[in-house]
Amino acid sequence: MNIVISNKSGAPIYEQIKEQIRSAIICGEIAEGEMLPSIRSLAHDLRISVITTTRAYNELESDGFIATVQGKGCFVLPQNKEYIREQKLKEIEQHLTNAITCSKLIKMPNKELKEIFNILIEEEN
């Protein structure tokens, strides 16, 4: 598992760790039942505090992505792919609604907004 910490990011380190692990689980890079690195090992590898990795793992556990087995480690739980997809669709809709609202504030034509959207999609591909 490759986790990259950015000091330039506005997000706290524990949040960066949590999001990268969560993303890897959702994408299938980390399989159901797979054991995550120990909290101490991950902290050592990333050169950060054990408290920081503990917080990331605790949040992943409370979000239902991992489970801690006392004395054995943290393991990836089975995921409800449909639920995760529905949550992401809801998030996308909210972002697009915000973009539409902003465009209306400056009286941007829909055609121009669609062009921006298409350019951004092309840049990602």
MODELLER restraints for C-alpha pairs under 7 A, 6 or more apart:
rsr = mdl.restraints
at = mdl.atoms
rsr.add(forms.Gaussian(group=physical.xy_distance, feature=features.Distance(at['CA:3:A'], at['CA:17:A']), mean=6.69, stdev=0.5))
rsr.add(forms.Gaussian(group=physical.xy_distance, feature=features.Distance(at['CA:3:A'], at['CA:20:A']), mean=6.59, stdev=0.5))
rsr.add(forms.Gaussian(group=physical.xy_distance, feature=features.Distance(at['CA:5:A'], at['CA:13:A']), mean=6.66, stdev=0.5))
rsr.add(forms.Gaussian(group=physical.xy_distance, feature=features.Distance(at['CA:5:A'], at['CA:16:A']), mean=6.68, stdev=0.5))
rsr.add(forms.Gaussian(group=physical.xy_distance, feature=features.Distance(at['CA:14:A'], at['CA:52:A']), mean=5.32, stdev=0.5))
rsr.add(forms.Gaussian(group=physical.xy_distance, feature=features.Distance(at['CA:14:A'], at['CA:53:A']), mean=6.16, stdev=0.5))
rsr.add(forms.Gaussian(group=physical.xy_distance, feature=features.Distance(at['CA:14:A'], at['CA:55:A']), mean=6.31, stdev=0.5))
rsr.add(forms.Gaussian(group=physical.xy_distance, feature=features.Distance(at['CA:14:A'], at['CA:56:A']), mean=4.85, stdev=0.5))
rsr.add(forms.Gaussian(group=physical.xy_distance, feature=features.Distance(at['CA:15:A'], at['CA:56:A']), mean=6.44, stdev=0.5))
rsr.add(forms.Gaussian(group=physical.xy_distance, feature=features.Distance(at['CA:17:A'], at['CA:56:A']), mean=6.24, stdev=0.5))
rsr.add(forms.Gaussian(group=physical.xy_distance, feature=features.Distance(at['CA:18:A'], at['CA:56:A']), mean=4.98, stdev=0.5))
rsr.add(forms.Gaussian(group=physical.xy_distance, feature=features.Distance(at['CA:18:A'], at['CA:57:A']), mean=6.95, stdev=0.5))
rsr.add(forms.Gaussian(group=physical.xy_distance, feature=features.Distance(at['CA:18:A'], at['CA:60:A']), mean=6.38, stdev=0.5))
rsr.add(forms.Gaussian(group=physical.xy_distance, feature=features.Distance(at['CA:24:A'], at['CA:30:A']), mean=5.64, stdev=0.5))
rsr.add(forms.Gaussian(group=physical.xy_distance, feature=features.Distance(at['CA:25:A'], at['CA:31:A']), mean=6.63, stdev=0.5))
rsr.add(forms.Gaussian(group=physical.xy_distance, feature=features.Distance(at['CA:31:A'], at['CA:76:A']), mean=6.88, stdev=0.5))
rsr.add(forms.Gaussian(group=physical.xy_distance, feature=features.Distance(at['CA:32:A'], at['CA:76:A']), mean=5.05, stdev=0.5))
rsr.add(forms.Gaussian(group=physical.xy_distance, feature=features.Distance(at['CA:32:A'], at['CA:77:A']), mean=5.59, stdev=0.5))
rsr.add(forms.Gaussian(group=physical.xy_distance, feature=features.Distance(at['CA:32:A'], at['CA:78:A']), mean=5.33, stdev=0.5))
rsr.add(forms.Gaussian(group=physical.xy_distance, feature=features.Distance(at['CA:33:A'], at['CA:75:A']), mean=5.50, stdev=0.5))
rsr.add(forms.Gaussian(group=physical.xy_distance, feature=features.Distance(at['CA:33:A'], at['CA:76:A']), mean=4.93, stdev=0.5))
rsr.add(forms.Gaussian(group=physical.xy_distance, feature=features.Distance(at['CA:33:A'], at['CA:77:A']), mean=6.07, stdev=0.5))
rsr.add(forms.Gaussian(group=physical.xy_distance, feature=features.Distance(at['CA:34:A'], at['CA:75:A']), mean=5.49, stdev=0.5))
rsr.add(forms.Gaussian(group=physical.xy_distance, feature=features.Distance(at['CA:34:A'], at['CA:76:A']), mean=5.53, stdev=0.5))
rsr.add(forms.Gaussian(group=physical.xy_distance, feature=features.Distance(at['CA:35:A'], at['CA:73:A']), mean=6.81, stdev=0.5))
rsr.add(forms.Gaussian(group=physical.xy_distance, feature=features.Distance(at['CA:35:A'], at['CA:74:A']), mean=5.70, stdev=0.5))
rsr.add(forms.Gaussian(group=physical.xy_distance, feature=features.Distance(at['CA:35:A'], at['CA:75:A']), mean=4.39, stdev=0.5))
rsr.add(forms.Gaussian(group=physical.xy_distance, feature=features.Distance(at['CA:35:A'], at['CA:76:A']), mean=6.55, stdev=0.5))
rsr.add(forms.Gaussian(group=physical.xy_distance, feature=features.Distance(at['CA:36:A'], at['CA:74:A']), mean=5.57, stdev=0.5))
rsr.add(forms.Gaussian(group=physical.xy_distance, feature=features.Distance(at['CA:36:A'], at['CA:75:A']), mean=5.89, stdev=0.5))
rsr.add(forms.Gaussian(group=physical.xy_distance, feature=features.Distance(at['CA:38:A'], at['CA:73:A']), mean=6.31, stdev=0.5))
rsr.add(forms.Gaussian(group=physical.xy_distance, feature=features.Distance(at['CA:39:A'], at['CA:50:A']), mean=6.47, stdev=0.5))
rsr.add(forms.Gaussian(group=physical.xy_distance, feature=features.Distance(at['CA:39:A'], at['CA:53:A']), mean=5.81, stdev=0.5))
rsr.add(forms.Gaussian(group=physical.xy_distance, feature=features.Distance(at['CA:39:A'], at['CA:54:A']), mean=6.15, stdev=0.5))
rsr.add(forms.Gaussian(group=physical.xy_distance, feature=features.Distance(at['CA:40:A'], at['CA:50:A']), mean=5.86, stdev=0.5))
rsr.add(forms.Gaussian(group=physical.xy_distance, feature=features.Distance(at['CA:43:A'], at['CA:49:A']), mean=5.79, stdev=0.5))
rsr.add(forms.Gaussian(group=physical.xy_distance, feature=features.Distance(at['CA:43:A'], at['CA:50:A']), mean=5.28, stdev=0.5))
rsr.add(forms.Gaussian(group=physical.xy_distance, feature=features.Distance(at['CA:43:A'], at['CA:53:A']), mean=6.00, stdev=0.5))
rsr.add(forms.Gaussian(group=physical.xy_distance, feature=features.Distance(at['CA:60:A'], at['CA:66:A']), mean=5.89, stdev=0.5))
rsr.add(forms.Gaussian(group=physical.xy_distance, feature=features.Distance(at['CA:61:A'], at['CA:67:A']), mean=5.59, stdev=0.5))
rsr.add(forms.Gaussian(group=physical.xy_distance, feature=features.Distance(at['CA:65:A'], at['CA:76:A']), mean=6.03, stdev=0.5))
rsr.add(forms.Gaussian(group=physical.xy_distance, feature=features.Distance(at['CA:65:A'], at['CA:77:A']), mean=5.52, stdev=0.5))
rsr.add(forms.Gaussian(group=physical.xy_distance, feature=features.Distance(at['CA:66:A'], at['CA:74:A']), mean=6.38, stdev=0.5))
rsr.add(forms.Gaussian(group=physical.xy_distance, feature=features.Distance(at['CA:66:A'], at['CA:75:A']), mean=5.38, stdev=0.5))
rsr.add(forms.Gaussian(group=physical.xy_distance, feature=features.Distance(at['CA:66:A'], at['CA:76:A']), mean=4.42, stdev=0.5))
rsr.add(forms.Gaussian(group=physical.xy_distance, feature=features.Distance(at['CA:66:A'], at['CA:77:A']), mean=5.05, stdev=0.5))
rsr.add(forms.Gaussian(group=physical.xy_distance, feature=features.Distance(at['CA:67:A'], at['CA:74:A']), mean=5.51, stdev=0.5))
rsr.add(forms.Gaussian(group=physical.xy_distance, feature=features.Distance(at['CA:67:A'], at['CA:75:A']), mean=5.39, stdev=0.5))
rsr.add(forms.Gaussian(group=physical.xy_distance, feature=features.Distance(at['CA:67:A'], at['CA:76:A']), mean=6.53, stdev=0.5))
rsr.add(forms.Gaussian(group=physical.xy_distance, feature=features.Distance(at['CA:67:A'], at['CA:77:A']), mean=6.42, stdev=0.5))
rsr.add(forms.Gaussian(group=physical.xy_distance, feature=features.Distance(at['CA:68:A'], at['CA:74:A']), mean=4.28, stdev=0.5))
rsr.add(forms.Gaussian(group=physical.xy_distance, feature=features.Distance(at['CA:68:A'], at['CA:75:A']), mean=6.38, stdev=0.5))
